[in-house]
Structure formats: C-alpha cells, structure tokens
Amino acid sequence: YEKFEYEKTDDNLSREEKIELIKDCGVVGLGGACFPTHVKLSPKEIDKIDYVIVNAAECEPYITADYRRLKEQPKEVIEGLKIVLSLFENAQGVIAVENNKKDVIEELSKLTENEPKISVAELKTKYPQGSERHIIHAVTKRKINSSMLPADAGCIVDNVDTVYNVYRAVKLHKPLTERIVTVSGDGVKNPCNLEVPFGTMHQLIVDEAGGIDENTEKILS
C-alpha cells in the first residue's frame, strides 16, 4: 500500500484527496447495500448538502454490530463524521440513535458537547427506523419519495461502521478488509459480535460462537 503514503496529514488534504483515499481504501456502505462511499460523498451539488446523518438506528431484530462499534470506538466514529463534514461546508452532523440505547446516547452526547456542528438525535425504537427515507424524516422532517435520493433532500446518510472506516481510510490509510457480524438468536450457543475478514465462511463464524443448538429450526443470514 505504498500509494497511501501521503506526505500531507489528513488536516491539510484537499477534498479530492480525501475522496480518493476513501475510494482507494475500498470503503463502502456497511449498512447492507455496499454502495461505494466515495460516490455517495460526491453529489452534484455539494453546497446543497446541509445534513450528514450517521445511521445508528439498528432496527433489525437481534443485530447489535453498530451498537458495539459505538460502545467501543465512539471517538473514532466521531472523527469519521468530522472528516465527512469537512467535505460539506454547509452541513451539520447528526448521530441518530434509537432510544433503547441510552448508554450510547449519553456517551456520544458527552463526547460531542463542544462540537458545534455535531448533535445526537434520540429516535423512537421502531421498525424500520433505520431505512434511509425513514431516518431522514425522523431527523429533519423532510420527506423524499421513491424517485428521489437523500442528496435531493440535502442529506447524506452513512452507516456507523461506514463512518468508522472513513476515519480509518483518511487518518490511517487502512483499507476496508473486515466487518462486524452479529451471531445471535436462540439457536446459537454463545451469541456475540465478531469482527471477521471478508470472505469468512459462515460455518467458521458460527463455530466461533459456540456452534448451533441441536434444536435449531431455521438459520437466517
């Protein structure tokens, strides 16, 4: 990865250089869609983006990967958000968390109390709060129809772990090679979150979680 050896620090990188690092490090949306992050951060009219929303509304049952990231690396997520905000001069940053995660809301609020461009939004715990359109409306009250993109409503929405990996790409020049996987449910012996390399077989992940209970009836990926 010699190409990542920039002489500049991240503080004086240009917008284009930051975007290039995010692209070269392979950062994609880790909320599920895997959309290339450098594309999302390059809308046609950057001056019209006035909200960058960090999507921490982890509303799918059982999944707690983003919760663990925010519990264990909240400062790095905030630094990633600052990097994204540096790409949009007119934008405010909002970390949107469902209200069943009071500990994370409290910690993030403390860490951002002196950050004038960052706030924490406490959202209702409901399904599907974590979808882009729902979270934009919950945070901004702006409505977007099925033919619109978040940028059309002046918003950029990124998953917690995506923002964390923006931090790793721009600050540390680290490529995205792994993600957090939640292994949970009544059918697994030791429910847990695991950080695993891309390409890891499901069997290895389940084995690491103690294996499947013999009475398990269904496995959902």
PyMOL commands that set and color helices and strands:
alter all, ss='L'
color gray80, all
select helices_A, chain A and resi 2-4+10-12+15-24+37-40+46-48+65-72+74-85+102-111+132-140+150-153+160-172+202-208
alter helices_A, ss='H'
color red, helices_A
select strands_A, chain A and resi 51-56+92-98+118-123+155-159+178-183+192-197
alter strands_A, ss='S'
color yellow, strands_A
deselect
rebuild
show_as cartoon
